[in-house]
Amino acid sequence: MGSAIFSVSGKDWKSQGVHRPVFQQNDNLYDQRRTAVRNSMKHSWEGYRKYAFGKDELLPVSKKWNNKWGVTLIDSLDTLYIMDMKEEFQEAKDYLANINFNQTTPNHQTSLFESVIRVLGGLLSAYELSGEAIILEKAKDVGESLFPCFNHPSGIPYGFININTKTPIETQNNVAEIGTLQLEYHKLSQLTGEKKYYRKTQKIIDILENMKTPYPGVYPIYVDKINMTLTDEKSVDGINGNLIFKSRFGDKLTFASDLDAKTYKPNGNMGHLACFFPGVLALGSKELGRPSDLRLAEELMETCYNFYKKMPTGLGPESVVFKDINSNNGTILSYISKGLDYDLTSRGYYLRPGLNIVFCSF
């Protein structure tokens, strides 16, 4: 396979203007790592193909599966193409042609957000890499099947839909979810020429921008579509001036804390998904010429690395709390005596492979 593996549409990194990882300068080491990653993908795909091909998920212990739309197959299309697994890609594409995105299991509530990022996003990426018309056709089918979610009179979409009956389902809206639908739907508009996808999803951003918040750019987790207010009793997300702190103990780590929605004071909570934030900062620092953002990104990434390094399994926890920032009794907490800056509030590891990309970028 040689240099074709991990190429960009069959072309090399340099000609595409794509940032090359630093370790690629050592070609032997790069080839070894590249081959190891590809072999891991082949092993995983062969297991999926043998026991659950075309299904949503393989259940590895029982070797059974569950299914709605074949999400694993769809979400893997672009990876198969990038890794030059063309035979596997062709087989998956042929199967895709027969998936009906206008029906699913009876009474199933389909998540708008999860379907957009995994199904629509997976198809759009695979189309842009391969140029296969059937993939764009299926992407449009998905976009249309989910589109009734955008018919809420407030302009903020419904979170779920019964695909079979085309009936949207009222739920609370997570700001992080409704604020990320634009990437896929804007691209769908661009590729199909259908402006309605752009208009509906851009309206969400316009609504959020016009909402008044105690701190500019700091939003609670949920939006009340009926009263058009921002709601949350536990925490709000935001950045930099209001959310970035440094621990007083252990490794004196820099961390991003949630704020209590009632007091707007930091509560020391930091979730695993916050480890995407350093990547956002790093990209923004390059595009906007803000070196201070890159320094902050490096500090936060060091904290995320610490989550993994300090755990016996080598896997980072789902969430932690840096209690020292709001502890008022002066007690040295038990986790500090163990050399940690934080305590674990959720010990699970939820297989978030996207974070590996952020780690590699540093």
ZIJO-V386857 format. One record per pair of residues at least 12 apart in sequence whose C-alpha atoms are under 8 Angstrom apart, sorted by the first residue. I is the first residue (numbers start at 1). J is the second residue. D is the distance in whole Angstrom. If there is no record, write none. Layout:
I | J | D
I | J | D
This chain:
1 | 84 | 8
4 | 84 | 7
5 | 34 | 8
5 | 82 | 7
5 | 83 | 5
5 | 84 | 5
6 | 34 | 8
6 | 82 | 5
6 | 83 | 5
6 | 84 | 7
7 | 82 | 6
7 | 83 | 8
7 | 84 | 8
8 | 82 | 7
8 | 129 | 8
9 | 82 | 7
9 | 129 | 6
9 | 130 | 7
21 | 360 | 8
21 | 361 | 7
38 | 83 | 7
51 | 63 | 6
51 | 64 | 7
51 | 65 | 8
52 | 64 | 7
52 | 65 | 6
53 | 73 | 7
54 | 69 | 8
54 | 70 | 5
54 | 71 | 8
54 | 72 | 8
54 | 73 | 6
54 | 92 | 8
54 | 95 | 7
55 | 67 | 5
55 | 68 | 7
55 | 69 | 7
55 | 70 | 4
55 | 71 | 7
55 | 72 | 7
55 | 73 | 7
56 | 68 | 6
56 | 69 | 6
56 | 70 | 4
56 | 71 | 5
56 | 72 | 5
56 | 73 | 7
57 | 70 | 8
57 | 71 | 7
57 | 72 | 6
68 | 104 | 6
68 | 105 | 6
69 | 99 | 7
69 | 100 | 8
69 | 101 | 7
69 | 104 | 7
71 | 118 | 7
71 | 119 | 6
73 | 92 | 6
74 | 92 | 8
74 | 96 | 7
74 | 118 | 8
74 | 119 | 6
74 | 122 | 6
74 | 123 | 7
75 | 118 | 6
75 | 119 | 6
75 | 121 | 8
75 | 122 | 5
75 | 123 | 7
76 | 122 | 7
77 | 89 | 6
77 | 92 | 7
77 | 93 | 8
77 | 122 | 7
77 | 123 | 7
77 | 126 | 6
78 | 122 | 7
78 | 123 | 8
78 | 125 | 6
78 | 126 | 4
78 | 129 | 7
81 | 126 | 7
81 | 129 | 7
81 | 130 | 7
82 | 129 | 8
93 | 135 | 8
96 | 135 | 8
96 | 138 | 8
97 | 134 | 7
97 | 135 | 8
97 | 138 | 8
101 | 138 | 8
101 | 141 | 6
101 | 142 | 6
101 | 145 | 7
102 | 141 | 8
102 | 142 | 8
102 | 145 | 6
102 | 163 | 6
102 | 164 | 6
103 | 163 | 6
103 | 164 | 5
104 | 163 | 7
104 | 164 | 6
106 | 164 | 7
107 | 162 | 7
107 | 164 | 8
108 | 162 | 6
108 | 163 | 8
109 | 160 | 6
109 | 161 | 6
109 | 162 | 5
109 | 163 | 8
109 | 169 | 8
110 | 160 | 5
110 | 161 | 5
110 | 162 | 6
110 | 163 | 7
111 | 159 | 6
111 | 160 | 5
111 | 161 | 7
112 | 146 | 6
112 | 149 | 7
112 | 158 | 8
112 | 159 | 6
112 | 160 | 5
112 | 161 | 7
113 | 159 | 7
113 | 177 | 6
113 | 178 | 7
113 | 181 | 7
116 | 143 | 8
116 | 181 | 7
116 | 184 | 7
117 | 181 | 8
117 | 184 | 7
119 | 139 | 8
119 | 142 | 7
120 | 139 | 6
120 | 142 | 6
120 | 143 | 7
120 | 184 | 7
121 | 184 | 6
123 | 135 | 6
123 | 136 | 7
123 | 138 | 7
123 | 139 | 6
124 | 136 | 7
124 | 139 | 6
124 | 184 | 7
124 | 187 | 8
124 | 188 | 7
139 | 188 | 8
140 | 188 | 7
140 | 192 | 8
143 | 185 | 7
143 | 188 | 8
145 | 163 | 7
145 | 166 | 7
146 | 161 | 7
146 | 163 | 7
148 | 161 | 8
148 | 166 | 7
148 | 167 | 7
148 | 168 | 6
149 | 161 | 7
149 | 168 | 5
149 | 169 | 8
150 | 200 | 7
154 | 225 | 6
154 | 226 | 7
154 | 228 | 8
155 | 200 | 8
155 | 203 | 7
155 | 204 | 6
155 | 207 | 8
156 | 178 | 8
156 | 204 | 6
156 | 225 | 6
157 | 173 | 8
157 | 178 | 7
158 | 170 | 6
158 | 171 | 7
158 | 173 | 8
159 | 171 | 6
159 | 172 | 7
159 | 173 | 6
172 | 222 | 6
172 | 223 | 7
172 | 224 | 7
173 | 222 | 5
173 | 223 | 5
173 | 224 | 7
173 | 225 | 8
174 | 221 | 5
174 | 222 | 5
174 | 223 | 7
175 | 219 | 8
175 | 220 | 7
175 | 221 | 5
175 | 222 | 6
175 | 223 | 7
176 | 221 | 7
178 | 204 | 7
179 | 204 | 7
179 | 205 | 7
181 | 201 | 7
182 | 198 | 7
182 | 201 | 5
182 | 202 | 7
185 | 197 | 5
185 | 198 | 6
185 | 201 | 7
186 | 198 | 5
186 | 201 | 8
211 | 229 | 8
213 | 230 | 8
217 | 238 | 7
218 | 236 | 7
218 | 237 | 6
218 | 238 | 4
218 | 239 | 7
219 | 236 | 6
219 | 237 | 6
219 | 238 | 6
220 | 232 | 6
220 | 235 | 7
220 | 236 | 4
220 | 237 | 6
220 | 261 | 7
221 | 235 | 7
221 | 236 | 6
221 | 237 | 7
232 | 261 | 6
233 | 260 | 8
233 | 261 | 6
233 | 262 | 7
234 | 260 | 6
234 | 261 | 6
235 | 258 | 6
235 | 259 | 5
235 | 260 | 5
235 | 261 | 5
236 | 258 | 6
236 | 259 | 5
236 | 260 | 7
236 | 261 | 6
237 | 258 | 6
237 | 259 | 7
238 | 258 | 8
239 | 256 | 7
240 | 256 | 8
243 | 256 | 5
243 | 257 | 5
243 | 258 | 7
243 | 259 | 7
243 | 266 | 7
244 | 256 | 5
244 | 257 | 6
245 | 257 | 7
247 | 322 | 7
247 | 324 | 7
247 | 325 | 7
247 | 341 | 6
248 | 324 | 7
248 | 325 | 8
248 | 341 | 8
249 | 324 | 8
249 | 336 | 7
249 | 340 | 8
249 | 341 | 6
250 | 336 | 7
250 | 339 | 5
250 | 340 | 5
250 | 341 | 5
251 | 339 | 8
251 | 340 | 7
251 | 341 | 7
252 | 341 | 7
253 | 299 | 7
253 | 300 | 8
253 | 302 | 8
253 | 303 | 6
253 | 341 | 7
254 | 299 | 6
254 | 300 | 6
254 | 303 | 6
255 | 270 | 7
255 | 300 | 6
255 | 303 | 7
256 | 268 | 8
256 | 269 | 8
256 | 270 | 6
256 | 274 | 7
256 | 300 | 8
257 | 269 | 5
257 | 270 | 5
258 | 270 | 7
266 | 325 | 8
266 | 326 | 7
267 | 321 | 8
267 | 322 | 8
267 | 323 | 7
267 | 325 | 8
267 | 326 | 7
268 | 321 | 5
268 | 322 | 5
268 | 323 | 6
268 | 324 | 8
268 | 325 | 6
268 | 326 | 7
269 | 319 | 7
269 | 320 | 6
269 | 321 | 4
269 | 322 | 6
270 | 319 | 6
270 | 320 | 6
270 | 321 | 6
270 | 322 | 8
271 | 318 | 6
271 | 319 | 4
271 | 320 | 6
272 | 304 | 8
272 | 316 | 8
272 | 317 | 7
272 | 318 | 5
272 | 319 | 6
273 | 318 | 8
275 | 300 | 7
275 | 301 | 7
275 | 304 | 6
275 | 355 | 7
275 | 358 | 8
276 | 355 | 6
276 | 358 | 7
277 | 297 | 8
278 | 296 | 8
278 | 297 | 4
278 | 298 | 7
278 | 300 | 6
278 | 301 | 6
278 | 358 | 8
279 | 297 | 7
279 | 358 | 5
279 | 361 | 8
281 | 293 | 6
281 | 294 | 6
281 | 296 | 8
281 | 297 | 6
282 | 294 | 5
282 | 297 | 6
298 | 362 | 7
301 | 359 | 7
301 | 362 | 8
304 | 316 | 8
305 | 359 | 8
310 | 340 | 8
315 | 349 | 7
316 | 349 | 7
317 | 344 | 7
317 | 346 | 6
317 | 347 | 5
317 | 348 | 6
317 | 349 | 6
318 | 345 | 8
318 | 346 | 5
318 | 347 | 6
318 | 348 | 6
318 | 349 | 6
318 | 350 | 7
319 | 344 | 6
319 | 345 | 5
319 | 346 | 5
319 | 347 | 7
320 | 342 | 6
320 | 343 | 6
320 | 344 | 4
320 | 345 | 5
320 | 346 | 7
321 | 342 | 5
321 | 343 | 5
321 | 344 | 6
321 | 345 | 7
322 | 341 | 6
322 | 342 | 5
322 | 343 | 7
323 | 342 | 7
323 | 343 | 8
